Amino acid sequence: MGQKNMHQRVAEIIMELPMHFETLSSGFIDVKLRREDLANLVGVATESLIRAFSYFQEKNWIQLKGKQLRIEAPNKLKQFSDGHILK
């Protein structure tokens, strides 16, 4: 993860969330962490994490609802995380 840029690291963390948190029937992942905690996992400032979330929402790759997150385009996030899609 050290060789990836900030957006790629955030995408990677998003892809790992379903492995650690409950996925609701609506498809949303019930994330039990604060944004600050997620930012610390990625190694970025909270504001940078929020900007990355906004970017992914603009691309329609994720949807946010409070502390819940739904991955709308897992293939796009995976490709982006792997460096195959440019901003």
N, C-alpha and C positions, 0 to 999 in steps of 0.2 A: 504494500500500500504506500510505501515511502516514495516510490517513483511517480505516483499519480498526482495530478493537480487537485486543488481543493474540491472542485465540482465532481471530479471522478471519484474522490474518496467519499463524498456525501452520497453519490449514487450507489456505491458499493455497500455502504451502511444501510441504505434504504432497502436494498435487495436482501440483506440479512435479517431485517426486522421480522418477517414472518416465521423465521426459525426460533425466535425467542419470545414472541408475544402472540396472544390469541388473535385469530382472525375471525371477525364477527360475520354473521350471515349476510350482512350488507356488503361484505368484501373489504371493509375497513379493518386495519390492524390497530388494535387497542394498545398503543404505546404507553407504557407506564413510566416513561422517563421525561424529565423536563428538557426543553430545548437546550439548556445549558449543559445538561448531562450528555446529550447526543453530540453537541459541539465538542465536548471534551474527548469523547470516543474518537472523533474524526481528527482532533488536534487543530481545531480552528476556533475563532471567536464566535460567540453566539450569533452576532449580527451577520457573519459570513454564512453560517448555516442557514439562517432565515433567508438570505439572498439566494442561496442555492435552491432552497425549497420553492421560492417564488419563481425562479428560472424554470424549474421542472414543472411547476404548475402552468406557467405560460405555454410550455411545450405540450401540455396535456399528458404528461408522463405520470403525474401523481395528482391526487386530490387530497386536500387537507380539510379536516373538520374538527376543530379543537385539538385534542391530543391524539386524534385518530388520523390515520393516513391510509389511503388506498392507492395501490400501484395500478395505474391505468395502462401503462405500456412497458411491461417487464422486459421485453426484448430490446426496446430502445435504451432503457436504463442500463441493461447489461452491456450492450454494445458501447454505450457512452463510457461506462466504467472501464471497459477494456481498451478504450482509446480509439474506437472505430468510427465514432461520430464526433464531428467538430462542433463547437458552439455555433 
